[in-house]
Amino acid sequence: MSEPANTPVVTIVAAVAENRVIGRGDELPWRISGDLKRFRAITWGKPILMGRRTFDSIGRQLPGRTTIVITRDTAFTRPEGVLVAPSLGAALDKGMGEAERLGVDEVVVVGGAQIYAQALPQAGRLRLTEVHGAPQGDIFFPEFDRAAWREIAREGPQQGEKDEFAVSFVDYERI
Ligand SMILES: NC(=O)c1ccc[n+]([C@@H]2O[C@H](COP(=O)([O-])OP(=O)(O)OC[C@H]3O[C@@H](n4cnc5c(N)ncnc54)[C@H](OP(=O)(O)O)[C@@H]3O)[C@@H](O)[C@H]2O)c1
């Protein structure tokens, strides 16, 4: 059954290396300022969903966006303005409501690996920063069936002066 036209789309945003690494411990395994800029542009003004570990690793509420943290910890203490959800489904429901309230057409899932893996089946858009390298790491983007996705935009490869790796910005839409 097709969704009503005005249902916000679930978009996954991730920076993924050639070996599928997205994290090392609690941190990003690289410094790539172009990726941070793109992340800000994509997520600005929208609800963003993240796992509790990613929230802890960012360490603060990102301005200009509604943050929804997914955690099983009923004692999780959140900064003022941050929303909390006990499951991905509850977070998506909250995100849809927020998207409608904010008048935007996307709910953006921003990681980490646990949340990407659970959200992928529900995602309609993937906006990847493809990192051209294979850094060491222990947190991976899930394997996904590329045949189910159509590339709709590609920019790069490009590498800023202070960036550790070249990147391509690639958008996919579910077929
Ligand atoms: N490269 C990128 O684009 C990118 C983006 C984001 C993050 N990262 C990296 O990814 C790493 C973090 O990812 P991660 O996989 O370790 O953790 P995560 O997905 O950020 O968070 C995991 C936590 O989310 C909660 N959770 C997960 N599934 C849940 C469910 N179904 N219901 C309720 N709560 C649920 C649990 O929190 P509780 O334990 O509190 O219950 C769990 O410990 C870091 O290294 C970070 O730097 C990379």
The ligand as a MOL file (V3000), in Angstrom:
LIG
                    3D

  0  0  0     0  0            999 V3000
M  V30 BEGIN CTAB
M  V30 COUNTS 48 52 0 0 0
M  V30 BEGIN ATOM
M  V30 1 N 30.0300 7.9850 10.5620 0
M  V30 2 C 28.8090 8.3900 10.8960 0
M  V30 3 O 28.0870 8.9540 10.0810 0
M  V30 4 C 28.3120 8.1790 12.2970 0
M  V30 5 C 27.0810 8.6900 12.6770 0
M  V30 6 C 26.6290 8.4570 13.9910 0
M  V30 7 C 27.4120 7.7390 14.8710 0
M  V30 8 N 28.6220 7.2810 14.4670 0 CHG=1
M  V30 9 C 29.4640 6.4870 15.3760 0
M  V30 10 O 28.7220 5.3310 15.7590 0
M  V30 11 C 29.1150 4.9430 17.0810 0
M  V30 12 C 27.8700 4.7960 17.9430 0
M  V30 13 O 27.0500 3.7850 17.3770 0
M  V30 14 P 26.5190 2.5370 18.2290 0
M  V30 15 O 25.9500 1.5410 17.2890 0
M  V30 16 O 27.6060 2.1110 19.1510 0 CHG=-1
M  V30 17 O 25.4070 3.1920 19.1520 0
M  V30 18 P 24.0550 4.0070 18.8060 0
M  V30 19 O 23.2970 3.3010 17.7240 0
M  V30 20 O 24.3630 5.4400 18.6390 0
M  V30 21 O 23.2960 3.8810 20.2020 0
M  V30 22 C 23.0360 2.6220 20.7590 0
M  V30 23 C 22.0960 2.8100 21.9190 0
M  V30 24 O 20.8060 3.1850 21.4480 0
M  V30 25 C 19.8190 2.5990 22.2670 0
M  V30 26 N 19.0370 1.6740 21.4660 0
M  V30 27 C 19.4160 0.9630 20.3660 0
M  V30 28 N 18.3730 0.2740 19.8770 0
M  V30 29 C 17.3140 0.5360 20.6720 0
M  V30 30 C 15.9620 0.1210 20.6750 0
M  V30 31 N 15.4670 -0.7060 19.7460 0
M  V30 32 N 15.1390 0.5850 21.6630 0
M  V30 33 C 15.6170 1.4510 22.6040 0
M  V30 34 N 16.8890 1.8820 22.6450 0
M  V30 35 C 17.7340 1.4240 21.6940 0
M  V30 36 C 20.5480 1.8950 23.4040 0
M  V30 37 O 20.7340 2.8930 24.3980 0
M  V30 38 P 20.8060 2.5340 25.9740 0
M  V30 39 O 22.0520 1.7230 26.1390 0
M  V30 40 O 20.8690 3.8930 26.6390 0
M  V30 41 O 19.5510 1.7810 26.2830 0
M  V30 42 C 21.8710 1.5580 22.7510 0
M  V30 43 O 22.9220 1.3490 23.6820 0
M  V30 44 C 30.1120 5.9890 17.5460 0
M  V30 45 O 31.4250 5.5460 17.2320 0
M  V30 46 C 29.7910 7.1830 16.6780 0
M  V30 47 O 30.9070 8.0480 16.5250 0
M  V30 48 C 29.0810 7.4730 13.2080 0
M  V30 END ATOM
M  V30 BEGIN BOND
M  V30 1 1 1 2
M  V30 2 2 2 3
M  V30 3 1 2 4
M  V30 4 1 4 5
M  V30 5 2 4 48
M  V30 6 2 5 6
M  V30 7 1 6 7
M  V30 8 2 7 8
M  V30 9 1 8 9
M  V30 10 1 8 48
M  V30 11 1 9 10
M  V30 12 1 9 46
M  V30 13 1 10 11
M  V30 14 1 11 12
M  V30 15 1 11 44
M  V30 16 1 12 13
M  V30 17 1 13 14
M  V30 18 2 14 15
M  V30 19 1 14 16
M  V30 20 1 14 17
M  V30 21 1 17 18
M  V30 22 2 18 19
M  V30 23 1 18 20
M  V30 24 1 18 21
M  V30 25 1 21 22
M  V30 26 1 22 23
M  V30 27 1 23 24
M  V30 28 1 23 42
M  V30 29 1 24 25
M  V30 30 1 25 26
M  V30 31 1 25 36
M  V30 32 1 26 27
M  V30 33 1 26 35
M  V30 34 2 27 28
M  V30 35 1 28 29
M  V30 36 1 29 30
M  V30 37 2 29 35
M  V30 38 1 30 31
M  V30 39 2 30 32
M  V30 40 1 32 33
M  V30 41 2 33 34
M  V30 42 1 34 35
M  V30 43 1 36 37
M  V30 44 1 36 42
M  V30 45 1 37 38
M  V30 46 2 38 39
M  V30 47 1 38 40
M  V30 48 1 38 41
M  V30 49 1 42 43
M  V30 50 1 44 45
M  V30 51 1 44 46
M  V30 52 1 46 47
M  V30 END BOND
M  V30 END CTAB
M  END
